[in-house]
Amino acid sequence: MDHRKINLMKHILLSTVLLIIFMTNKGFSENKFDPAIIVNETIISKFELSQRMKLLSILQSGGDIQKKASNNLINAKLLNEVALEYNLLISEERVQEDIKGLAKQFNLSIEEFLFESSKIGIATQSIKDFVKDSIILKELMRYKFENRANIENDEIDSFIINGSATLEMNLLEIVLPFDYNNKNEVYNFVLNLKDKNLEGITFKALATKYSQSSSAKNGGNIGWISIDQLPEDLVSLFLTADANSLIGPKIFDNVIILYKLVNVREVPLFKDTKVIIDYVELNFQQNSEISLPAIIRLFENNNNCLNLQFDLESYPTLYDRIVRTQIEELKILDEKYKKIKMLDAGENIIIKGKNLSDNPVLIMLCSRQQEISETDREHARQYLFSKRLISLADGFIADLKAEAKIVYK
C-alpha cells in the first residue's frame, strides 16, 4: 500500500514555528554548544538537540518532540559506542543513498531537500548525522539479531490472510500555530471557526482564509491518509465519527488543528493477493427425487463438499444440477457474495428467490484459499522482519541505557 506523504512545505511551516520558539528560549538561543545531556563521556549539545528536534518535526513525529529528540540522540550515542567496539564503519555513499531516500519522501532531490532544510536552520551535517545514526542502528541490529529475527513462511501467510485490508481517511484541516503567550487565544479562535462552520460557512472557505498549513490552498484538504499515519489518540475519534464530522480542536506541540472527516474507505494492504472461493451450488426444482426439507437436511448432515457430492449421486436429477465453482472472490455476483462470505468451509446456506415461483438455491462452501504473490510475500517478510528487529532493538537499547551514566543539564 502506498502511504500518503504530507507536503514538505507544511512540515517547513511547522518547523519554522519551532524555530521561533527556539529563538525566544534562552536555553537554546544562548550558549547553544553547551551540554544539554552527557552520555557516559559523550556530550550532546543544545545545538544538537535543537537540530534533532527540527528534523523530527519535519518528519511529522508527533508527541513530545524534545523528549523524542533527547531519546533519539542518547540512543545514537550509546549505539555509536557499540559500533566502535565492532569496528563498524558507514561509507559516505551509504549516507548519501539514505539521504536520497529521505528526500524522496517529499518528492524532492537531495539538493532541493538540503536547500529547503537549510532555510529553516537545519544544517546538512545534522541531516547526515541523523541518517548515519539510523544506519548504525539497522546494521548493529542485523549483526546481532538477524538469526533471531528470521520469519517463517506460515507467519507470512498468516499475516497476509489476517491483515488483508486497512483503512484510509479523507480529511480536511485548519492548522494554526501558537506560542506560550497566545495558546488560549488561538484555541478560542479555532473554536469560533468551528461554530462558523456549524452555522453554515463551508470548512473549505474557512481553511482557505485562516489555515496556516500548505493544505489551505486546497481548502484544507490533505487527501487520503492511512490510518496508521494518524496519532493514536485521534484514531478512535475518527473511527467512531460519522462522515462530515468535525474533530477538535486538537493541541499538538506547536499547532492547534481542527479536522473534518470527509470519508473512510477500506483499501487492500496487499494489492496482488487474491482470494479463491470454491463452492458447490444446487438449483433445486420441485420435480426432484426428494423434497426441499430433505435436501436441506442432506446439506446440513455433510461437512465437506466431497461427501455431499457422493451422497447426491443417489439422486441423479439433483446430481446433474450440482455445479462446483472455483472463482476469484471479487468476481462473485454481489448478492451471492454477501451470503458466501459469511460461511466457513463445510457450511451451507439456502438462497430463496424474490418470488414464490423462483427455485431456491443451496450453496456449500468447499474452501477459501488465498493466492499470495511473491511480491506481497516479500513485502510481508520485510515488514515482519523489521518489526521483530525493532522489538529486539528496544530491549538491547534499554539494556545499554541501564548500564550508562546519563546526566541532563
Summary of the structure (lengths in Angstrom):
residues: 409
radius of gyration: 29.4
end to end distance: 43.7
largest distance: 95.8
contacts: 1189
relative contact order: 0.12
helix: 53%
strand: 20%
